[in-house]
Amino acid sequence: MKLKKIPAEYRQALPILEKIVKAGHEAYFVGGSVRDVLLNHPIHDVDIATSAFPEEIKQIFPKTIDVGIEHGTVLVLEKSGQYEITTFRTESIYQDFRRPEQVEFVRSLKKDLQRRDFTINAFAIREDGEIIDLFNGLEDLDNHILRAVGNPYERFSEDALRMMRGLRFVSQLGFTLEEKTFEAIKENSQLLQKISVERIHTEFVKLLLGEYRKKGIQNFVASYCFSYCPGLAGKENELLALASLPEKTIEYESQAWVLLIDQLAMKEADIRTFLKGWKCSNEMIKTVQAVFHGLQIRKQQAFTADALYQLGESQAILVEGLLPFYDKLPDFEKVRSDYQQLPIHSLKELAVNGHDLMEYFDKKPGSWLKKQLNDLENAVLHGQIANRKEDLLHAAKRKQADLEKGC
């Protein structure tokens, strides 16, 4: 079988393959990009595999970087772009269900492809567009089946993260796990304890953002993989509740975490600990905390000026985007309009600052200063005072006089 049309990303990289072949070696496009081409999905990365050993690749191309030469990968720098070229290889026994003890470079495409995770990721394409399918991946692709290459127990013991990758593919593609492949995931789910949280985090987020999230989460639960993920052991019902939410694709990672946390009925005070367990960044944690808080408000009523001010426009929009999951209609334009109409959008926009107040009152900084700024900020936000320096200083003077009188 040949591709009817070679995609632009491949056409751009064809000179790379042609140079390798001209030098007497084999070279193919491989990996997820081939699957995506066959599914008419956008291509994200162009991976090239070859029978040429790294030193031979470096003799063919004048500009290269050893980005992963111990695994056979050389980065080739050409006018058309940068491409990672990886030598065909086999892998020995894996350490800790994550890393092979030894990598051996080989000249056989079949030996290279048989170490891949799933049949739909084990294709190769020649420079003329001919598809090489040694493991019936085309049939699985047509039937929307996700099947491990060879013995699934071996594939998952080699790298236990492949189980999460499989569940992620179910969520992204809507495919059905082949029976033996699913049983192997179920029986080996405890091996996820051997995998770093960071690696699991990446696959789990992709699972939550998948178009077929419901199917992905249901398999995540049925395979017991959830039991070995941070903070999810014993949360089967909560995860299935997440799966039962309206089948709308989640757009952003922060929204995915908020929906999950909401279904877990988690207290706001526990969010940071939970997300730290998932190795989320401080920035992501801060966003999730704010959006979660905003969602609790928005599920009950429209945003108040205070809520909009505290959230900011971008986070308020994230909250609004979650309403369809609760069978509520979002109103993005109203949120944007209401936010833009706020007199100020942060303390920085206040017409006076701490220096102005200290100079005006000829006082050193202290708790009085923070209270004055907060009071002025609140008064401007609610339209009680115009955001003009003179008006604000006069208001501050009145407030300070009242405080000194003990009022």
C-alpha positions in Angstrom: 0.0 0.0 0.0 1.2 3.5 -0.9 0.1 6.9 0.4 -2.0 8.6 -2.3 -0.5 11.9 -1.2 2.7 12.4 0.7 2.1 15.2 3.3 4.0 18.4 3.2 6.0 17.6 6.4 7.3 14.4 4.8 8.0 16.0 1.4 10.1 18.6 3.2 12.1 15.8 4.9 12.4 13.6 1.8 15.9 14.9 0.9 17.1 13.5 4.2 15.8 10.0 3.4 17.1 10.2 -0.1 20.7 11.1 1.0 20.7 8.1 3.5 19.4 5.7 0.8 21.9 7.0 -1.7 24.6 6.3 0.7 23.5 2.6 0.7 21.4 2.5 3.8 17.7 2.1 4.6 15.6 5.0 5.9 12.0 5.4 6.8 9.5 7.7 8.4 8.3 5.9 11.5 6.3 6.3 14.7 3.2 8.3 15.6 3.4 10.6 12.6 2.7 7.7 10.3 -0.4 6.8 12.3 -1.5 10.4 12.2 -1.1 10.5 8.4 -3.2 7.4 8.0 -5.9 8.9 10.3 -5.7 12.3 8.5 -4.6 13.9 11.7 -2.1 16.8 11.9 1.5 15.7 12.1 3.5 17.0 15.1 6.9 15.3 14.8 8.6 13.7 11.9 10.7 10.7 13.2 13.2 8.9 10.9 14.6 5.5 11.5 17.6 4.1 9.6 19.8 1.1 9.2 22.8 3.4 9.2 24.7 3.6 12.5 25.2 7.0 14.2 28.8 7.4 12.9 27.6 6.6 9.4 24.9 9.3 9.6 27.5 11.8 10.8 29.5 11.0 7.7 26.6 11.6 5.4 25.5 15.0 6.9 28.0 17.7 7.7 26.0 19.3 10.6 24.8 17.0 13.4 24.3 17.1 17.1 24.6 14.0 19.4 21.2 14.5 21.1 20.9 10.9 22.2 23.7 9.0 20.6 23.8 6.3 23.3 20.3 5.3 22.0 21.3 5.8 18.4 19.8 9.3 17.9 21.5 12.0 16.0 20.0 15.4 15.2 20.7 16.4 11.6 20.7 20.1 10.8 19.7 20.9 7.2 18.3 24.0 5.4 14.9 22.3 5.3 14.9 21.8 9.1 16.2 19.8 12.0 15.5 16.0 12.1 16.2 13.3 14.6 17.6 10.2 12.9 17.6 7.0 15.0 19.4 3.8 14.2 17.4 0.6 14.2 17.9 -1.0 17.5 16.9 -3.8 19.9 16.7 -3.5 23.6 17.7 -6.0 26.3 16.1 -6.6 29.7 14.6 -3.5 31.2 15.6 -1.9 34.5 12.8 -1.0 36.9 10.3 -1.5 34.1 11.5 1.8 32.6 14.9 1.6 30.9 16.7 -1.1 28.9 20.0 -2.3 30.4 21.5 -2.3 26.9 20.7 -1.0 23.5 22.1 -2.8 20.4 22.1 -1.2 17.0 20.9 -3.5 14.2 20.4 -3.4 10.5 16.9 -5.0 10.6 13.8 -2.8 10.3 11.6 -5.7 11.6 13.7 -6.0 14.8 13.3 -2.3 15.3 9.6 -2.2 14.8 8.8 -5.2 16.9 10.0 -3.3 20.1 7.3 -0.6 19.5 4.3 -0.4 21.9 1.2 -0.8 19.7 0.6 -2.0 16.2 -0.8 1.3 15.0 2.6 2.9 16.0 4.7 0.2 14.3 4.4 1.4 10.7 7.3 2.6 8.5 7.0 4.6 5.2 9.6 4.6 2.4 10.6 7.7 0.6 8.2 6.8 -2.3 5.2 6.6 0.2 5.0 2.8 0.4 3.7 1.7 3.8 5.4 -1.2 5.6 3.1 -2.9 8.0 4.7 -6.0 9.6 2.2 -6.4 12.5 -1.2 -5.9 10.8 -1.5 -2.4 12.1 -3.5 -1.3 9.1 -6.2 -3.8 9.9 -6.2 -2.6 13.6 -6.4 1.0 12.4 -9.4 0.2 10.2 -11.1 -1.6 13.0 -10.2 1.0 15.6 -8.4 -1.6 17.7 -5.5 -0.8 20.0 -3.3 -3.9 20.2 0.2 -4.3 21.7 3.0 -5.5 19.3 3.7 -9.1 20.0 3.3 -10.2 23.7 1.5 -7.4 25.6 2.9 -8.7 28.9 6.4 -8.2 27.6 5.7 -4.8 26.1 4.3 -3.5 29.4 7.1 -5.1 31.6 9.6 -3.4 29.3 8.1 0.0 30.0 5.1 0.2 32.3 4.3 3.7 31.1 3.0 2.1 27.9 -0.1 1.1 29.8 -0.9 4.8 30.4 -0.1 5.6 26.8 -2.6 2.9 25.8 -5.3 4.4 27.9 -4.4 7.9 26.6 -4.8 6.6 23.0 -8.2 5.2 23.8 -9.2 8.7 25.0 -7.7 10.5 22.1 -8.7 8.1 19.3 -11.7 6.4 20.6 -10.2 3.0 19.9 -11.0 -0.2 21.8 -8.3 -2.1 23.6 -7.8 -5.6 22.2 -8.8 -8.1 24.9 -5.3 -9.6 25.6 -3.8 -6.1 25.6 -6.4 -4.9 28.1 -5.9 -7.9 30.4 -2.2 -7.4 30.4 -2.7 -3.8 31.4 -5.1 -4.9 34.2 -2.7 -7.6 35.5 0.3 -5.3 35.4 -1.3 -2.1 36.6 0.7 -2.2 39.8 3.9 -1.7 37.8 2.9 2.0 37.5 4.4 2.3 41.0 7.8 1.9 39.3 7.2 4.9 37.0 7.9 8.5 37.9 4.9 10.7 38.6 6.1 13.2 36.0 5.8 10.6 33.2 2.4 9.5 34.4 1.3 13.1 34.7 1.9 13.8 31.0 -0.1 10.8 29.9 -2.9 11.4 32.4 -3.4 15.0 31.3 -3.6 13.9 27.7 -6.2 11.3 28.7 -8.3 13.9 30.4 -8.1 16.2 27.3 -9.0 13.5 24.9 -12.0 13.7 22.6 -13.2 10.3 23.9 -12.5 11.1 27.6 -15.4 9.0 28.8 -14.1 5.8 27.2 -10.5 6.6 28.4 -11.5 7.2 32.0 -13.7 4.1 32.0 -10.7 2.0 30.9 -8.5 3.8 33.3 -10.8 2.6 36.1 -11.5 -0.9 34.8 -7.8 -1.6 34.4 -7.1 -0.5 38.0 -4.4 1.9 36.8 -6.1 4.7 38.8 -5.2 2.9 42.0 -1.5 3.7 41.4 -1.9 7.3 40.6 -1.5 10.1 43.2 -4.6 10.7 45.3 -6.8 8.5 43.2 -6.8 5.2 45.1 -10.3 4.3 46.2 -11.8 7.0 44.0 -13.4 4.7 41.5 -16.9 6.2 41.8 -15.6 9.8 41.6 -13.7 9.0 38.5 -16.7 7.4 36.9 -18.7 10.5 37.8 -16.1 12.5 35.9 -16.5 10.2 32.9 -20.3 10.7 33.0 -20.1 14.5 32.6 -21.3 15.8 29.2 -19.1 14.6 26.5 -17.5 17.9 25.6 -13.7 18.1 25.0 -11.8 19.8 27.8 -9.7 22.6 26.3 -7.0 23.3 28.9 -5.1 21.3 31.5 -6.2 23.6 34.3 -9.8 23.0 33.5 -9.2 19.2 33.5 -7.8 19.4 37.0 -10.6 21.6 38.2 -13.3 19.2 36.9 -11.5 16.2 38.5 -11.0 18.0 41.8 -14.7 19.0 41.8 -15.8 15.4 41.2 -13.5 14.3 44.0 -15.4 16.8 46.3 -12.1 18.0 47.5 -11.7 20.9 49.9 -10.0 24.0 48.6 -7.4 23.7 51.3 -6.4 20.3 50.0 -5.9 21.2 46.3 -2.3 22.3 46.6 -1.2 19.0 48.3 -3.1 17.0 45.7 -1.6 18.8 42.7 1.9 18.7 44.3 1.5 15.0 44.5 1.1 15.1 40.7 4.2 17.3 40.4 2.2 20.2 38.9 4.0 23.5 38.7 3.3 26.3 41.2 1.8 28.4 38.4 -0.6 25.5 37.4 -1.6 25.0 41.1 -2.3 28.7 41.5 -4.5 28.8 38.4 -6.4 25.6 39.4 -7.1 27.0 42.9 -8.5 30.2 41.5 -10.6 28.6 38.8 -12.0 26.0 41.2 -13.0 28.8 43.6 -14.6 30.8 40.7 -16.5 27.7 39.6 -18.1 27.2 43.0 -19.4 30.8 42.7 -20.4 30.6 39.1 -22.4 27.4 39.5 -24.7 29.3 41.9 -24.8 32.8 40.4 -23.4 35.3 37.9 -20.0 36.8 38.7 -19.9 39.7 41.1 -17.5 42.6 40.5 -15.4 41.2 43.4 -15.2 37.8 41.9 -14.2 39.1 38.5 -11.6 41.3 40.0 -10.1 38.5 42.0 -10.1 36.0 39.1 -9.0 38.2 36.3 -10.3 37.9 32.8 -8.4 34.9 31.6 -9.3 32.8 34.7 -12.9 34.0 34.6 -13.1 32.7 31.0 -11.7 29.4 32.0 -14.5 29.1 34.6 -17.1 30.1 32.1 -15.8 27.4 29.8 -16.6 24.7 32.4 -20.3 25.6 32.7 -21.4 23.2 29.9 -20.1 20.3 32.0 -22.8 21.3 34.5 -25.6 21.7 31.9 -25.3 25.5 32.1 -24.9 28.0 29.3 -21.7 30.1 29.3 -21.8 33.7 28.4 -18.2 34.6 27.4 -19.1 38.0 26.0 -20.8 39.2 29.2 -17.9 38.0 31.3 -15.5 39.9 29.0 -17.7 43.0 28.9 -18.3 43.0 32.7 -14.6 42.6 33.4 -13.6 45.4 31.0 -16.1 47.7 32.6 -14.5 47.3 36.0 -13.0 50.7 37.1 -9.7 49.0 37.8 -8.3 45.5 37.1 -5.5 45.4 39.7 -4.0 47.4 42.5 -1.4 48.7 40.0 -4.1 50.7 38.3 -5.1 52.6 41.4 -4.3 56.2 40.9 -2.3 56.3 44.1 0.4 53.9 45.5 2.0 53.3 48.8 4.7 55.9 48.1 2.1 58.6 47.4 0.3 57.9 50.7 3.5 57.8 52.8 4.5 61.1 51.3 1.1 62.6 51.7 0.8 61.6 55.4 4.6 61.9 56.0 4.5 58.5 57.7 6.6 55.4 57.5 5.2 52.1 56.1 3.1 49.9 58.4 -0.2 48.1 58.7 -2.0 51.4 58.2 -0.7 51.6 54.7 -1.9 48.2 53.6 -5.4 49.0 55.1 -5.6 52.4 53.3 -4.7 50.8 50.0 -7.2 48.0 50.4 -9.9 50.4 51.4 -9.3 52.7 48.5 -9.0 49.7 46.1 -12.4 48.4 47.3 -14.1 51.8 47.1 -12.9 52.4 43.5 -13.9 48.9 42.5 -17.5 49.5 43.7 -17.8 53.0 42.3 -17.8 54.8 45.6 -14.8 56.9 44.6 -13.5 58.0 41.2 -10.0 56.7 40.4 -8.4 60.1 40.6 -5.3 60.8 42.7 -6.8 63.9 44.3 -10.1 62.2 45.2 -8.3 59.2 46.6 -5.9 61.2 48.8 -8.9 63.2 50.2 -10.7 59.9 50.9 -7.6 58.6 52.6 -7.3 61.7 54.7 -10.9 61.3 55.9 -10.3 57.7 56.7 -7.1 58.4 58.6 -8.9 61.1 60.6 -11.6 58.7 61.5 -9.0 56.1 62.6 -7.2 58.6 64.8 -10.5 59.6 66.4 -11.1 56.0 67.2 -14.2 55.8 64.9 
